[in-house]
Each structure stands twice: as structure tokens, then as C-alpha cells.
């Protein structure tokens, strides 16, 4: 049976270690056999919640080299927050006892690109896509106000904004972070390289933060 992280720092370390295995093409494929499937049939106990973008290139279990029952994954375009998302995350930390919440963004994000086009070129989005664009727009405006011009800066700004909004809107999660029970981090994933980089962290010891800022797969 694979080691189960029991603290926010251990959970982050497990994800980053799995991501490094993915980057160097040495995945362990843990917890993906029949025994694990049978073990999980009565109940689940994931160690982390991942709020990621719905992008088809961003499968959390694959890029972090995890298996069945390891991650509680919530996905929306542009990792935008709504009541259903907040409820799902609170369920993951309060009921399933996940010790880490990850906001996972990535480069070449269509939602961020659409929001930038709406702000910079006045190009409105059609239908319900407009709702997603409007939720990403504050991140784009903040990045522009800070003088950002690169794609990575806009992605980082949106990840940071999502983490801040999550802690602002969810009193349950904010209290869990304040007590040290749960950590919240924002990670930026690079599609071509496959590595996840730490953007922001709450409730994780400083030593772990410093180690995690090194892109996976690099010395």
C-alpha cells in the first residue's frame, strides 16, 4: 500500500514528487491495481483536492502520477469558482479529510486568453462562455494594472486570484488553513515541459515552500 500523506506539507511533497516522475518519464503508477479498486469500494480517503482547469491536457492523476482514491478532482474552465465548486472543495476537506487544496492553472489557457481578448480588444464571448470570461476578467485586469505582458504573468495572476477568492469565500476552508489542518497552494503547469511550479501557498511551512519553488525535473 502506498504511503498516505497526513499533513499539508506531505501532501504537497507527494504531488511534486509524482510530477517529477512524470516529467522524467519514470511514473510509478501507484494505486492502480485490482487490490486498490477493491480497497476503495466501501469508501474513499483522498489526500488532496485539486481544482483544475477542464482543459483536456491537464489530467491531475496523470501529471502528478497518482492513482485511484488519491485525489478529489474538481474541474471547471479557467478553474473558475461557483457555489458548486466551493461546496465540492469543502466536502473534500471537511468530510473526506483532504489536507491540501491545489488550484492548478496552466499556460495557453483558453479562458484567460478569452478574458484578455474581451478586455484588450473588446471581443465578447458567446452564450454561457461569457460567464466564465467575466469571472476570469478580474485576474486579467489585476495583471494589466501590475504591468504584466507575458502569458505566464497572466496565468500566475489568475491562479493567485483564484486562491485568494477561495479563502475569502469559504470560511470553512479559511479556518482550516488558520488552524494548520489544511494547506492551499496554487500551481502553474507548463504543457510542453510537463512540470508544475509553485505560485502561492497558504498553511504550508516555509521550508516546504522554498523547496517547492524549484520546477520539477530541475536541479
C-alpha positions in Angstrom: 0.0 0.0 0.0 1.4 3.4 -0.9 2.2 6.0 1.7 -0.7 8.3 2.5 0.3 11.9 3.3 -1.1 13.1 6.7 -0.1 16.8 6.6 -0.4 19.6 4.1 3.4 19.7 3.6 3.5 15.9 3.0 0.6 16.1 0.5 2.4 18.8 -1.5 5.6 16.9 -1.4 3.8 13.8 -2.7 2.3 15.7 -5.6 5.6 17.4 -6.6 7.5 14.1 -6.4 4.8 12.5 -8.6 5.1 15.4 -11.0 8.9 14.9 -11.2 8.4 11.2 -12.0 6.0 12.3 -14.8 8.5 14.8 -16.2 11.4 12.4 -16.4 9.2 9.6 -17.8 9.5 7.3 -14.8 6.0 7.1 -13.4 5.2 4.6 -10.6 1.5 4.4 -11.5 0.6 3.8 -7.8 -2.7 2.6 -6.6 -4.0 1.5 -10.0 -4.5 -2.2 -9.5 -7.4 -4.5 -8.6 -6.4 -4.6 -4.9 -6.7 -0.8 -4.7 -10.0 -0.9 -6.6 -11.4 -3.4 -4.0 -10.0 -1.4 -1.1 -11.8 1.7 -2.2 -15.2 0.2 -2.9 -16.6 0.9 0.6 -15.2 4.4 1.0 -12.6 6.9 -0.3 -10.0 8.9 1.5 -8.1 11.1 -0.9 -5.2 13.2 0.4 -5.7 16.3 -1.7 -8.3 18.3 -3.5 -7.3 19.6 -7.0 -9.3 22.4 -8.5 -8.0 22.4 -12.1 -8.9 23.7 -15.5 -11.2 21.5 -17.6 -8.5 21.6 -20.4 -8.1 18.0 -21.8 -4.3 18.4 -21.5 -4.5 18.8 -17.7 -5.3 15.4 -16.2 -4.3 15.7 -12.5 -3.9 12.0 -11.7 -1.5 11.6 -14.7 0.6 14.7 -14.3 1.1 14.1 -10.6 1.5 10.3 -11.0 -1.3 9.3 -8.6 -3.9 6.6 -8.6 -7.4 5.6 -7.6 -8.6 7.3 -4.5 -5.6 9.7 -4.2 -7.1 12.9 -5.5 -10.5 14.6 -5.2 -10.6 16.5 -8.5 -12.9 19.4 -9.4 -12.6 20.9 -12.9 -14.1 24.0 -14.5 -12.9 26.0 -17.5 -10.4 28.5 -16.2 -10.7 26.9 -12.7 -13.5 29.5 -12.0 -15.3 29.4 -8.7 -19.0 28.9 -8.1 -21.2 27.6 -5.3 -20.9 24.0 -6.6 -17.1 24.3 -6.7 -16.9 25.8 -3.3 -19.2 23.1 -1.9 -17.2 20.3 -3.5 -13.9 21.7 -2.1 -15.4 22.0 1.4 -16.7 18.4 1.1 -13.2 17.3 0.2 -11.5 18.9 3.2 -14.3 18.6 5.8 -15.9 15.2 5.0 -13.1 13.4 3.2 -10.3 15.0 5.4 -8.1 16.1 2.5 -5.2 18.0 3.9 -4.3 20.1 0.8 -6.2 22.1 -1.8 -4.5 22.8 -5.1 -5.5 25.4 -7.6 -4.0 24.1 -10.8 -3.6 26.5 -13.8 -1.6 26.2 -17.0 -0.1 28.1 -19.9 -2.1 28.6 -23.1 -5.3 28.7 -21.1 -8.2 29.4 -23.3 -10.3 31.0 -20.6 -7.5 33.5 -19.7 -6.9 34.2 -23.4 -10.7 34.9 -24.0 -10.7 37.3 -21.0 -7.7 39.1 -22.3 -9.3 39.4 -25.7 -12.5 40.8 -24.1 -10.5 43.4 -22.1 -8.0 44.3 -24.7 -9.9 44.0 -28.0 -13.5 44.3 -26.8 -14.3 40.8 -28.1 -17.3 39.5 -26.2 -17.8 35.8 -25.6 -21.0 34.0 -26.8 -23.5 32.3 -24.6 -22.6 30.9 -21.2 -18.9 31.2 -22.1 -19.4 34.9 -21.2 -20.0 33.9 -17.6 -16.6 32.2 -17.5 -14.8 35.1 -19.1 -16.4 37.6 -16.7 -15.1 35.5 -13.8 -11.6 35.5 -15.2 -11.6 39.2 -16.1 -10.7 40.5 -12.6 -7.4 38.5 -12.8 -6.6 39.9 -16.2 -7.3 43.5 -15.0 -5.1 42.9 -12.0 -2.3 41.6 -14.1 -2.5 44.5 -16.5 -2.5 47.0 -13.6 0.7 45.4 -12.4 2.3 45.9 -15.8 2.2 42.3 -16.9 2.6 41.4 -20.5 3.6 37.8 -20.7 1.3 34.8 -20.8 2.9 33.3 -17.7 2.3 36.5 -15.7 -1.4 36.5 -16.6 -1.7 32.8 -15.7 0.0 33.4 -12.3 -2.2 36.3 -11.6 -5.3 34.2 -12.3 -4.0 31.4 -10.1 -3.3 33.8 -7.3 -6.7 35.4 -7.6 -8.5 32.1 -7.5 -6.6 31.1 -4.3 -7.4 34.4 -2.7 -11.0 34.2 -3.7 -11.3 30.7 -2.4 -10.1 31.6 1.0 -12.2 34.8 1.0 -15.4 33.0 0.1 -15.0 29.8 2.1 -14.9 30.5 5.8 -14.7 26.7 6.4 -11.5 26.4 4.4 -10.0 29.6 5.8 -10.5 28.4 9.3 -8.9 25.0 8.4 -5.9 26.8 7.0 -5.6 29.1 10.0 -5.6 26.1 12.3 -2.9 24.3 10.3 -5.1 21.4 9.4 -5.2 22.2 5.7 -3.0 23.9 3.2 -3.9 25.7 0.0 -1.5 26.2 -2.9 -1.5 27.5 -6.4 0.5 25.6 -9.1 1.2 26.6 -12.7 1.6 23.7 -15.1 3.6 24.0 -18.3 2.0 21.9 -21.1 5.2 21.2 -23.2 7.6 20.6 -20.3 5.1 18.8 -18.0 6.3 20.5 -14.8 4.2 22.2 -12.1 5.6 25.3 -10.5 4.5 26.8 -7.1 2.9 30.2 -7.5 1.4 30.8 -4.0 0.9 28.9 -0.7 -1.1 29.2 2.5 -0.7 26.9 5.5 2.5 25.2 4.3 5.8 25.5 6.2 8.3 27.9 4.8 10.9 25.2 4.2 8.5 23.3 2.0 7.5 26.5 0.2 11.2 27.2 -0.7 11.8 23.6 -1.9 8.6 23.6 -4.0 9.6 26.7 -5.9 12.1 24.7 -7.9 10.5 23.5 -11.1 10.0 19.7 -11.1 12.7 17.9 -13.0 15.4 20.5 -12.5 18.3 20.6 -10.0 
